Amino acid sequence: MRQFYMSLLLVMSLLCTVAYSDDGVTLGYVTGNDYMKMDEKSSTNWLIGVMDGIMAEDLWCQALLSSADKKENIKGPWLGRCIKGIPISQIKAIFEKELKDNPDSWHAPAALAFNTRFKQFCEK
């Protein structure tokens, strides 16, 4: 059950990312369409922000785990552990391949496509 709540927290934190528009920053989330329109610097910065949020969540959850949880080897969010140490260039290539291969999901939040792709990647 704890894993469910931690996964839910991850999805909610990813959905609360900020979208970039021509007028500046707007509240909301980045869709696949938004991401595909970004220039190289903006798309890299967005991915770095997503990764920072994931890694920060992993650290935060580790701090909240009780000593009993640690004895049971409960680790907290899986995604932060999986992407740790992977270069941003590789993360970007994997994520952009997911978007290019699945244009039917471009209207949805890009964070969901990120989560879906890296769940598959991490399960290998």
Protein Blocks (a to p, Z undefined) as FASTA:
>chain_A
ZZmmmmmmmmmmmmmpccddfkbpceddddfklmmmpcfklmmmmmmmmmmmmmmmmmmm
mmmpcfklmmnopgbjfklmmmgopafklmmmmmmmmmmmmmmlmmpcfklmmmmmmmmm
mmZZ
